[in-house]
Amino acid sequence: MKRVQRIMKEADIRSIITKKYRPTQTVGHVKDRENLLEQDFETTTINEKWVADIT
């Protein structure tokens, strides 16, 4: 490993480092939302209920 580091230093070559994604902490209080569907996902028409998951 030191050989590679030495050769890269001599050639003035650096690796590309990408930062890892680290989500920030929530600053304020998270508001509880009302459960409008109550786990009832059945519909009678198209586009009556839309759901999403953002975990």
C-alpha positions as CSV (number, residue, x, y, z in Angstrom):
1,M,0.0,0.0,0.0
2,K,2.8,2.4,0.8
3,R,4.3,1.8,-2.6
4,V,1.2,3.0,-4.3
5,Q,0.9,6.0,-2.1
6,R,4.6,6.9,-2.8
7,I,4.3,6.5,-6.5
8,M,1.0,8.6,-6.6
9,K,2.7,11.3,-4.5
10,E,5.7,11.4,-6.8
11,A,3.4,11.6,-9.9
12,D,1.2,14.2,-8.1
13,I,-1.8,12.1,-8.6
14,R,-4.8,12.1,-6.2
15,S,-7.8,9.9,-5.9
16,I,-11.3,11.2,-6.3
17,I,-13.1,11.0,-2.9
18,T,-16.9,11.1,-2.8
19,K,-18.5,12.1,0.5
20,K,-21.0,9.7,2.0
21,Y,-24.6,10.9,2.4
22,R,-25.3,11.6,6.0
23,P,-28.8,12.9,6.8
24,T,-29.0,15.8,9.1
25,Q,-30.8,15.6,12.4
26,T,-34.2,17.2,12.7
27,V,-33.9,20.6,14.5
28,G,-37.6,21.1,15.5
29,H,-40.3,18.9,16.8
30,V,-41.8,16.6,14.1
31,K,-45.6,17.1,13.9
32,D,-47.8,14.0,14.0
33,R,-50.2,13.8,11.0
34,E,-53.7,12.4,10.9
35,N,-54.0,9.0,9.2
36,L,-56.7,9.8,6.6
37,L,-56.8,6.4,5.0
38,E,-56.8,4.2,8.1
39,Q,-55.1,1.4,6.0
40,D,-58.2,1.3,3.6
41,F,-56.6,1.3,0.1
42,E,-59.7,0.1,-1.8
43,T,-61.1,2.6,-4.4
44,T,-64.1,2.8,-6.6
45,T,-62.6,5.0,-9.3
46,I,-59.2,5.8,-10.8
47,N,-57.0,8.4,-9.0
48,E,-59.2,8.4,-5.9
49,K,-56.4,7.7,-3.5
50,W,-52.7,8.3,-3.9
51,V,-50.1,7.0,-1.4
52,A,-46.3,7.2,-1.1
53,D,-43.6,6.0,1.2
54,I,-40.7,8.3,2.1
55,T,-38.5,6.2,4.4
